[in-house]
């Protein structure tokens, strides 16, 4: 799936597709929000939810690695 095709889907279908075919990468908190980052096809997708709620507020899509900057502090690579 590419970014343009994904954007055309309703948010409910986007969320379903992320759970089924996306690669979950990491979760983080920002203020009162819970963000889950997925990789799918040629893009990344961030699910934004209010902390402690299941309802998705929106899904932010991006392709550039600069969008990963906020996640770098939470990534732990295995020690060699």
QUIKA-V73846 format. One record per helix or strand of 2 or more residues. SS is the DSSP state (H for helix, E for strand). FROM is the first residue (numbers start at 1). LEN is the number of residues. Records with the same first field share a line. If there is no record, write none. Layout:
SS->FROM-LEN ; FROM-LEN
This chain:
H->3-5 ; 11-11 ; 65-10
E->23-8 ; 33-8 ; 43-8 ; 56-7
